[in-house]
Amino acid sequence: MGIEILRRACAILIGALLLPAVAAAQEQWSFPAGSSPAIIDRMVKVAQLRDGDVVVDLGSFDGRIVLGAVRSNPKVRGWGVDIEASLVAAANETAKKEGLADRAQFFHRNAFDVDLREVTVINMWLFRSLTQLLRPKILAEARPGTRVIVNGALIDNANMMGNWLPDRVDRGDGTQSPILVWVVPARVEGAWSWQLPLGGEARPYDLLVSQQFQVIEGHARVGNRRESVSEARLQGADISFVMEVTVEGVGRTRHAFSGKVDGDEIRGTVTVTPAEGKPQQLPWVARRGTAASWFRATGVSIK
Ligand SMILES: C[S@@+](CC[C@H](N)C(=O)[O-])C[C@H]1O[C@@H](n2cnc3c(N)ncnc32)[C@H](O)[C@@H]1O
């Protein structure tokens, strides 16, 4: 009797351990071989490929995505990796036959073991779990502005990358598989400061930025005035926001900033529009530093 209970307990335990593997295997079997020609065309369009782009396909199957990309523009190159050696050989063979081997190469490698620093477009059609697990690697290695393109067939889900939501979803004519696009955001979290010449004086500006992927918020300080910024956008390295603030001696003033993030520096322009008077455009250079100036005492007596 005791042995029978033990035998049943073991059977249940083994079943529980095997279940996830069986489920994963079923998910694997439900994937068709590779993206259809129509999807490849749409992916190439959605990627908005331009001269000099470097396209990688993580899980490149027979090379069809990278080959489609390099065929579409003679100044685009790319490479793919797959865990299936025979698929890698077939992809390299096609590239050679079509005279594309100098611009399209395929390697027998795990998607986690590649270097994403020099690519500008990352393509994937993997399980949702794998797509999510590649997220930290993409965000750590890929440069700001890199487009990440995922075939959403069978795995359509806005949360495919967890709480990093896609920047765009292309649904074709509505009857086709969705194609999801993320743009790797620059890291802008922190305290930024700069000066602008307004009303004949150099004015100090401080901005605290908080960031969750491409979603940013900012809290500005100009002199002793603080305001939250509006219309804050971040797409790759391109940042823009609006600041409506009272500048001492100038009055209520609208500032529309736009620039490019490069590490701890932002360079761009600001259009400054006072409540009365003409807008003027000024160069804008912000640097990331400490938050000390944002928090410094106002020195204004409340007595
Ligand atoms: C659904 S196919 C997608 C093929 C291609 N990207 C396309 O859109 O046509 C997925 C491919 O990913 C490969 N794969 C799965 N896991 C991988 C991993 N960890 N590293 C590299 N390739 C992988 C599979 O062998 C398969 O060829």
The ligand as a Gaussian input file, in Angstrom:
#p B3LYP/6-31G(d) Opt

LIG

0 1
 C        9.892000      30.835000     -36.754000
 S       11.520000      30.673000     -37.364000
 C       11.777000      32.323000     -37.927000
 C       12.641000      32.403000     -39.146000
 C       12.894000      33.801000     -39.707000
 N       13.336000      34.755000     -38.716000
 C       11.678000      34.318000     -40.417000
 O       11.018000      35.250000     -39.922000
 O       11.377000      33.789000     -41.473000
 C       12.523000      30.627000     -35.895000
 C       13.963000      30.233000     -36.129000
 O       14.694000      30.512000     -34.940000
 C       15.650000      29.493000     -34.708000
 N       16.000000      29.568000     -33.276000
 C       15.244000      29.201000     -32.208000
 N       15.892000      29.481000     -31.058000
 C       17.084000      30.065000     -31.388000
 C       18.184000      30.571000     -30.647000
 N       18.213000      30.561000     -29.310000
 N       19.236000      31.085000     -31.322000
 C       19.251000      31.091000     -32.688000
 N       18.237000      30.611000     -33.442000
 C       17.159000      30.107000     -32.812000
 C       14.952000      28.235000     -35.181000
 O       15.882000      27.215000     -35.515000
 C       14.165000      28.754000     -36.407000
 O       14.906000      28.603000     -37.606000

